[in-house]
Amino acid sequence: MLFIAFTLTFPDVAASTFVTMRLWLTENLDWFFMASMNIVLLFCILLAVSPAGRIRIGGAEAKPLFSRSSWVCMLFAAGIGIGIMFYGVLEPMNHALTPPLNAELQGEALYRLAMATTVYHWAFHPWAVYALVGLALAFFCYNRGLPLLIRSTCYPIFGDKTWGWPGHIIDIIAVFATLFGLATSLGYGAEQAAAGLKFLFDIPSGAFTNLIVVAVITGIALVSLVRGLDGGIRRLSEFNMGLAAALGLFVLLVGPTMDIVRQLPVYAWSYIESIPQLSSWVGRDDDYYMHGWTTFYWAWWIAFSPFVGMFIARISTGRTVREFVFVTILAPSLIFLVWMTIFGHTAMLQYFDQGIMSVADSVKAFKAELTLFIFLAEFPIAWLTSGVGITLVLIFFVTSMDSGSLVIDTMTAGGKTDTPLAQRIFWCITLGLVGISLLLGGGLASLQALALATAFPFTIILIMMMISLYRSLREAHREQGKNPAL
């Protein structure tokens, strides 16, 4: 409440402070975030292929709560869905206009680099972080009987001190990381929804419109929250994934269909091929890309990981460690690859091959929130597809808010999942207020700065989490060898 009051009372001071903070963090901690993300990805892969990959979350007799398709829809729509709507057209076009790695390329080589560097931010690395946090929470909760709290993942390190001040610090950092990571995503959603309403219906954009959008979505999220995990979040997630698939299929069929299909394996290989170079910070001088994009993205995903990880943990009992890691990393990565190729490749063709300037002009003019709608305006029934785009943003907005409120409520209630309804409503409203205050106190720059600031201490927790999980899974594998019924 104090943070919200300060930001709304002194918006100029808040904006200046947050922007300065963002610049310092991206310039000085780039190596820390990039090294940490690389380590997490390698750790998850090694864990999945190890003998411990056969361990089942919840015990040998545990059964999955949801079908695999529903499971994938829910973990994907929990928050990152807003990102594909905001960045699906914007990021590939931006990287084509200002190539990363200071590359001087043209034609097919430029397309491959732009798409590889886009997919790099949305595929294996971020989902490895979510897999780590989700797996650690699920294992320590459902296999070791500890509360569903971030502090529980560090129990092998701190022992009974986990329930004292070390654990309090861990959970407090996790709550703030979740609040500001979610607020960043919600800020992007509000900006894009308001821009879409202006583009379609000429509704004035600005702070007031953003405020109304956040308020309305908070109200809808409250209804979904009251309906619960299965009746609200699951159904909204499945509906939105179907709607997103329909929009992607429309662009694929109306656009250069065969060209897009041919480029999918090309871009997938370009991404794999580029990972070593993009993951290294040594000798890099492309600060615009490495600081403005990669460092911010890694911090954003890390700040988001307590929320997404805890949400995935709650819906993932009955899965083996191997299935949990591989599906959590590979399924969303494949969805992102397909989505970014359909939208990003088509946008680049519009500019470089067909001479359509509108999307590129919006990127150059820093009107990021408009790029999707300007892109769709070049296709038939633009009014309908743009309406679908706004609907997708709004529903992803709702699923982020209600699942995020559920997770924050669990973290602040000592791991309890059956909490009073009023308590869940409180966190949903608080989340909306944090988003509004940051939008009014500096806009997206403020949102990005706070995500970076909370991600730094939580990265240290991720490192402790890997140590704890390795020790405990090794012990569980030994127990399972002695007693296969475990």
N, C-alpha and C positions, 0 to 999 in steps of 0.2 A: 504493500500500500504506500509506503514511503517512497519507493522508487517511482511508482506511477504519479504520485503527487509532485515530486521533484521535476519529472520530465514534462508534465503538463503545465507546471507553474513557470518553469524557466526553459522553454523549448529551444531558444537560441544557444544558451549555455550548454544544454544537453547535447544539441546537435554538434557544436564545436568540439566538445569533449569526446564524443563518440567517434567522430571522423578522425581526430588525432590518434585515438586509441587504435582504430582499425589500421591506419598507416604504419604505426609502430609495430604492431603485432605481425602484419604480413611481411614487413621488411626484415624483422629480426628473428622470427621464429619459423621461417619457411622450412629450413632444414629439419626442425624438430617435428613438425606436422608430417612432412613427406616421409621421413625415416620411420615414424611411428606407424603410418598407414602401410608401408611396405612390410614391416615386421608382422602386423596383424594379418595381412593377406597370406603370407607364407606360413604363419602359425596355423591358420584355419585349414589350409590345404594339407599340411603335414598331419594335423589332427584327424582329418577325415579319412586319409589313406592308411592311418596307423591301425593296429588291432583294436584300439579303443573305439574306433568308428562303429563297432558292432553293438556298443552299449545303447540300450533303449531308454529314452527319457520317461520317467515314471515307473520304471521297473520292467522286467521281462514280459509281464502279462498286460502291460498298458496298451490301450487301443486309441487310435487317433480320434479327436473330437470332431473333426471336419474332414470332408473329402479333400483330396489334394488340390483340386481346382479352386474350391472355396478358400482353402488355406493360402494359396498363392495370391488370390484376389485380395484377401484381407491384409496380408503383409505388404502388398504393393500399394494398396489404396490408403494405407494408414497415414500417409503424409507426403510421400515423394511424388504422388500423382500430380500435385500442383506444379511441381518442377517440370514435368514433361510438357505441360501446357504452356508454361512461361518460356522455356528454353528450347523447345523442340525445333522451332524455326530460327530463333534468335542466335543460338550458339554456333551452329554450323556456318551460318552466314557471317557472323562476326569473325570467326577464325579463317574464313576464306578471304575476307577483306583485309584482315590483319593477321597474317600467318604466324603461328607460334614458332618458337625456336629460331626466329628471325630468318625463316626460310624464304627463298625467292623462287617460287614455283608457279606454274601455270597449268591449265587444263586438268587432265586426269590426276596428275601428281598432287595438285593443289586440293582437289576434291578429297583424295585419300587422306591427306594430312588433316584437313579440316574435320573430317568425320572421325578419324582416329583419335584426335585430341578431344573431340566432343564426347565420344563414348568412354574415353578414359576417365572422365569425371563422373560417369553415371553407372558404371558396370562393376567390375570385380572389387575394387578397393572399398567403396562405401558399403557394399553389401557384406563384405567380409567383417567390417566393424559391427554391423547389425547382427551378423551371425555369431560373432564372439560374445557380445553382450547378451543376446537372446539365449544362446546355449549355456553360458555360465549361470544365468538366472534360472533357467529351466532345470538344469542339473542339480544345483544346490537347493532349489525349492522342492522339486518333485522326486529326486533321488536321495537327498540328504535330509529332507524335512525341515529346512530352514525357511524363515519368512521370505516372501517374494519382494526382496529389497536389494538394492545395489550393494549395500554393505555385506550382505550374505556371501557375495562372490569373493570377498577377501577374507573369509573366515579362516582358511588354512594359514594365512599370514599372521593375523592378529589374535586368533583364538577367541577366548571369552571377552577380550578387550573390544571385539567387534561390536558388542552391545553397549560400549561406553563412548567416550568422546571421539576416538578414531572413526567409529561407525557413524556417529552423528555428522561429522565433517563430510564423509563420503556421500551420505544421503542428501545433505544440504547442497553440495556441489551438483549432484545429479538432478535435484529439483530445479535449480536455477538454469542449468544447462538445458533441461527439457523446456522450461518456460521460454527461454530466449531462442532456442533452436526452433521451436514451434512458432513463436512469434514471427521469426524471419520468413518461414514458409507461408504463414497466414498473411503477412504483409505483401508478399508477392501476389498471392491470390486476390487480395483486395484491390491492389493496383491494376491487375489485369482485368478483373471483373468490371471495375469502374470504367476502364478504357474501352472495354467491349460495349458497355451500355451507351457510352458517348458515341462510339463508332456506329452502332446500330440505330439508336433512338435519339441521338443528339442530347442525351442527358448530360448536363455540365459535369466535368470531372474536377477533382480537387479534394481537399481535406474533408469537406462535409460529406461528399459522396462516399469516400472511403469509410468514413465513420458509420454512415447508414448501412453500407454493405456488411461491415463487421458486425454491427448490431443485429441485422436481420439474420445473418448466418449463425450468430451465437444463439439466437432464439430457436432456429431450426435444429441446431446441434443439441440444444436442451431437450427437445422432443425426442430425438434419436437416442440420447443418453438415457432418458427415462424408460425407453423400450428395451434397453439392455444390449448385451453383446450380440446375441443371436438374432433378435428381432429387429434391431436398428442397424448396427455397424455392419454385420455380415450382409444383410440385404442391400444396403446402400452401396457397399463395396462391389458386390456382384453386378448390380445394375450399372454402376459407373464404368466398370471394366468392359461390360457389353457395349455401352454407349461409346467409349473410347475406341473399341475395336471397330465399331461401325464407322466412326469418323475416319480412322486410319484406312479402312478398306475403301471408303469413298475416294479419298485422295489417291490411293494406290491405283484404283480402276480408272479414274478420270485423268490422272496424271500419266507420266511416262512409265506405264506398268512394267513392261519387260526390262527396261533399263534399270528400274529400281530393283527388280528381282535379281538381275545379273550382278548388281553392285553389292547386294547383301553379303555374300561370301568374301568379296573383295575388301569391303570395309571391315568385316570381322577379322580377316587376316592382317590388315593394316593396323588395326588396334593391337592385336597380339604382338605384332612385330615392333610397334612403337613403345610398348610398355617399359622396356629397360631405359630408353632414352628419356621418356617423359617422367619416370620415377626418380631420376637422378637430379640433384640440385648442384652438382659439382661442375664448375665451369660454365654455368648457364648465365646468359645476359639478357634473356627475354623476360625482363621483370614484369612487363604488362601481363603476359600470360601466366607466369609462375606465381606472381603475387596477387594480381587482380582476379585470377580465376582459380588456379589449383590450390593455393594456400587457403583462400576463403572457402572453397568447396570442402576441403578436408576438415577445416574447423567446423563448418556447418554440419557435415555428416557426423562428426564426433559429438557435437552438441545435441544432435538429434538422436544419437544412439541409445541413451537411457530410455527414451520414449519408445522408439521402434523395437528395441531389444526386449523391453518388458512386455510390450504388446505381443510380440512374436512368441515369447516364452509362455504367455497365458493360453495361446491357441495351438501349442505344438507338442503336447504330451502324446506319447505313443510313437513318436518318430525316433529312429536311430540317430546317433550322432552323425554318421556318414550322410544319411538322407537329409537331416536338418541342415548341415553345412552346404552340401552341394546344391540342394534345391533353393535354399535361401540366397546363395550367390549366383547360381546359373540362371534360374527362371526369370527373375527381374532383369538381369543383365541382357538376356535374349530379348525381352520385351522392349527394353530401351534401345537396343541395337536396331530392331525392326522399326520402331517409332521414329527414331532420329534419322534413319535412312529414308523412310517414306517422306517425311516433312523436310529434313535438311537437304537431301539430295535434290528434291524437286525445287526447293527455293533457290539453290545454287544454279540449277539449270535455267530457271526463270531469268536470273540476272546475267549469267555469263553467256548463255546460248541464245536466249530469246530477247535480251535487251530490256526486260521488265525491271524498272528501277525502284519500284515502290518499297519493297521489303528492304533492300539495301539502303535506301534513303532513310527509312525509319531507324535502322541500326546505326547509321552514321549520325543521326540526329539525337541519339540516346533515347528514343521512344520505344524502349524495350517491350513495354506492356502492350503495344499495339501490333507487334510484328505478326502474331498469329492471325489476327483479323484482317490485316492488310494482305497477308498471304492467301487467305481463303477467299478474298474478294476477287481473285483472278479465276475462280472456278465457278461453274453454274450453281444456281440456288445458294448464293453466298449468304443471303439473309438467314437461311435455314442452318447451314453449316456453322455460321458464326454464333447463332443461337445455341446450337449444340455445344460449341466451344465454351460459351459462357456457363451453360448448365454443368458441363464437366468440371470447370474451375470451382463453381459453387458447391457441387457435391463433394469433390475432393476436399474442399474447405471444411465441409460439415464432418466428413469422416476423420479429418485431422483433429478437429476440435473435440469431438466426442470421445474418440479413442485416446487423445492426449489428456483430456480431463480425467478419464478413467485411470490412466497410468499415474498421473501426478497424485490423484486421490489415494491410490494404493501406496505410493511411496511415502506420503505424509501421514498415512494411517497405520504405520508399523507393519505393512505387508498384508493387511486385511483386504480381501476382495469383496466382502459383503458389507459395505459401509452404508451409513444413512444417505438417503437420496439427497437431502439438503446439502450434504458435504460435497457430493459430486457436482451439484448445481453451482455451489460456491466456486469451485475450481474452473468450471467452464466459463463463468462470468469473469473471473480473474484473468484467465487466459485472453479473453476478448479485450479486457481493459489494458493489459500489457501491450497487445498488438496495436491498439488505438494510440496509446501514449507514445510508443516508439515511432509510429507513422507521423504523428503530429510533432514529435521532438526530433526531427532530422530525417524522416523518411527512411528509405531503404538503407542508406548509409549507416544509420543508427542501428537498424536491425542486424546488419552484417557485423558491426563492431561488437555488439553484445554477444552474438554467437561465437565470435572469435575469442572474446575474453573468457567465456565460461568453458570453452573447449580446451583451453590450455591445461587447467588443473585436472579436467576429466581424462585427458590423455594419460596422465600419470596413473590414474585409477585403472585405465585399460591395461597398462603394463602389469600392474599388480594382479589384475583379473586373469591374464594369461598364465602367470606363475601359479596362481591358485588352481586354475582349471587343469593345468598340466599335472600337478601333483595329485589332484583328486581323481582324475580320470585314470591315471596310472594305477592308483590304489584300487579303484573300482574294477579295472580290468583284471587285476590280480585276484580280487574277491570272486569275480565271475569265473575265473579259471578254476578256483577251488570248489565253487558251487554254481554250476551252470543254470540253476533255477533262478538265480538272482536277476 
